[in-house]
């Protein structure tokens, strides 16, 4: 079974129509409906190209749709982040609102890599980092006399800090282009 990769995307727009359209596309699709995730981005004539959606497939695990200023979508793909998908998704969002913003961060279930990306009408940039913090394991913490809860909290703080730094770099890269 493929490792899952989660891409947590935030679409920010002052146009309610953008959020309504995202809700129409993604608000009620089934958990395993790859076709319905891909068609709004690549069109009905899209031929299955795994390089564009991660490694094997892309689905939506959950989201918060139909907001007035922000929509949240948690994409899930196999093995690899769907960076090409997200770049094209950014283009679709910009065609609806050239003042919109796309921000996303993600990780892989075995902690092999972290990534972040940013898109606006000025462009799109993403970063992947495969040298992230090492996850603590409860058994190891116990052996070393450490509090596991403190160790795991510190791990997630480090992950968030790294992703925030990557996001800042993406934003700066896009805005400097």
Wavefront OBJ file of the C-alpha trace (Angstrom):
o trace
v 0.000 0.000 0.000
v 1.242 3.448 -0.879
v 2.194 5.939 1.780
v -0.299 8.755 2.077
v 0.741 12.353 1.447
v -1.468 15.112 2.819
v -1.672 18.527 1.198
v -3.543 21.037 3.322
v -4.596 23.882 1.013
v -6.089 27.228 1.938
v -7.734 29.247 -0.816
v -8.187 32.867 0.195
v -10.493 35.062 -1.834
v -12.910 37.889 -1.156
v -15.187 36.559 -3.900
v -17.834 34.265 -2.477
v -18.288 32.790 -5.960
v -14.827 31.201 -5.717
v -15.724 29.425 -2.486
v -19.132 28.437 -3.814
v -17.496 26.917 -6.917
v -15.002 24.946 -4.782
v -17.900 23.695 -2.677
v -19.777 22.705 -5.844
v -16.745 20.807 -7.158
v -15.464 19.222 -3.980
v -17.946 19.650 -1.144
v -19.792 16.381 -1.576
v -17.628 14.048 -3.648
v -16.864 10.561 -2.399
v -13.651 9.769 -0.575
v -12.272 7.670 -3.454
v -13.407 9.829 -6.404
v -10.134 10.714 -8.176
v -11.902 11.712 -11.394
v -14.048 14.349 -9.674
v -10.975 15.859 -7.987
v -9.008 16.083 -11.229
v -11.649 17.202 -13.754
v -12.154 20.760 -12.427
v -8.408 21.304 -12.726
v -7.423 19.457 -15.917
v -10.787 19.153 -17.684
v -13.001 16.260 -18.740
v -10.568 15.162 -21.466
v -7.747 14.604 -18.981
v -5.818 11.414 -19.599
v -4.556 9.704 -16.472
v -1.040 11.045 -15.920
v 0.340 10.080 -12.543
v 3.068 12.715 -12.722
v 0.413 15.405 -12.433
v -1.396 14.143 -9.327
v 1.284 12.819 -7.018
v 2.332 9.310 -7.821
v -0.836 7.258 -8.223
v -3.994 9.120 -7.272
v -5.386 12.187 -5.523
v -8.517 12.399 -3.404
v -10.047 14.784 -0.903
v -10.066 13.623 2.691
v -11.894 16.589 4.154
v -12.392 20.294 3.892
v -14.273 23.353 4.975
v -16.187 24.564 1.943
v -18.385 27.502 1.084
v -16.761 30.085 3.325
v -16.885 33.788 2.576
v -13.122 34.450 2.567
v -11.325 31.105 2.875
v -11.797 27.499 1.836
v -9.761 24.664 3.317
v -9.171 21.428 1.394
v -7.142 18.465 2.620
v -5.975 16.570 -0.462
v -4.467 13.126 -0.085
v -2.191 11.571 -2.706
v 0.061 8.536 -2.890
v 3.840 8.547 -2.415
v 4.526 12.074 -3.656
v 3.152 15.584 -3.216
v 0.864 16.673 -6.047
v 2.909 19.769 -6.873
v 2.006 19.869 -10.570
v -1.662 19.468 -9.636
v -1.381 22.327 -7.139
v 0.284 24.573 -9.720
v -2.536 23.957 -12.189
v -5.099 24.294 -9.359
v -3.575 27.724 -8.667
v -4.137 28.693 -12.323
v -7.780 27.635 -12.096
v -8.278 29.683 -8.911
v -6.565 32.723 -10.471
v -8.865 32.485 -13.507
v -11.798 32.944 -11.117
v -10.189 35.680 -8.990
v -6.868 37.284 -9.837
v -6.597 38.589 -6.276
v -6.923 35.134 -4.696
v -4.134 33.391 -2.815
v -3.331 29.681 -2.558
v -1.215 28.454 0.339
v -0.507 24.830 1.149
v 1.668 22.700 3.364
v 2.033 18.980 3.451
v 3.723 15.924 4.779
v 4.022 12.203 4.261
v 2.961 9.597 6.782
v 6.450 8.208 7.362
v 7.889 11.714 7.863
v 10.216 11.348 4.851
v 9.521 14.860 3.600
v 7.683 18.114 4.182
v 6.579 20.639 1.594
v 4.905 23.996 1.189
v 3.696 26.126 -1.676
v 2.218 29.470 -2.531
v 0.368 30.789 -5.536
v -1.077 34.088 -6.661
v -1.589 35.895 -9.939
v 2.150 36.666 -9.803
v 3.071 32.989 -10.015
v 3.526 29.759 -8.146
v 6.379 28.317 -6.105
v 6.744 25.215 -3.965
v 9.508 23.702 -1.864
v 10.053 20.149 -0.677
v 12.400 19.361 2.205
v 13.507 15.811 2.921
v 15.631 16.679 5.942
v 12.974 17.418 8.530
v 12.930 16.850 12.254
v 13.131 13.293 13.478
v 9.926 11.954 15.005
v 10.315 10.781 18.602
v 9.042 7.332 19.486
v 7.431 6.629 22.821
v 9.643 3.611 23.559
v 12.811 5.619 22.886
v 11.654 8.496 25.068
v 10.886 6.104 27.924
v 14.320 4.484 27.608
v 15.975 7.904 27.740
v 13.806 9.107 30.642
v 12.077 11.755 28.528
v 8.418 12.741 28.561
v 6.962 11.525 25.267
v 4.202 14.148 25.176
v 6.778 16.939 25.475
v 8.964 15.336 22.798
v 6.092 14.913 20.312
v 4.877 18.470 20.959
v 8.406 19.755 20.272
v 8.513 17.629 17.081
v 5.271 19.156 15.772
v 6.457 22.655 16.726
v 9.649 22.013 14.716
v 7.617 20.726 11.748
v 5.379 23.804 11.855
v 8.394 26.122 12.105
v 10.044 24.473 9.107
v 6.859 24.626 7.030
v 6.334 28.271 8.012
v 9.884 29.060 6.877
v 9.272 27.237 3.590
v 6.012 29.164 3.121
v 7.787 32.482 3.702
v 10.386 31.532 1.104
v 7.660 30.569 -1.393
v 5.806 33.843 -0.859
v 8.998 35.855 -1.237
v 9.988 33.966 -4.391
v 6.597 34.562 -6.026
v 6.432 38.205 -5.006
v 10.013 38.884 -6.169
v 9.454 37.398 -9.651
l 1 2 3 4 5 6 7 8 9 10 11 12 13 14 15 16 17 18 19 20 21 22 23 24 25 26 27 28 29 30 31 32 33 34 35 36 37 38 39 40 41 42 43 44 45 46 47 48 49 50 51 52 53 54 55 56 57 58 59 60 61 62 63 64 65 66 67 68 69 70 71 72 73 74 75 76 77 78 79 80 81 82 83 84 85 86 87 88 89 90 91 92 93 94 95 96 97 98 99 100 101 102 103 104 105 106 107 108 109 110 111 112 113 114 115 116 117 118 119 120 121 122 123 124 125 126 127 128 129 130 131 132 133 134 135 136 137 138 139 140 141 142 143 144 145 146 147 148 149 150 151 152 153 154 155 156 157 158 159 160 161 162 163 164 165 166 167 168 169 170 171 172 173 174 175 176 177
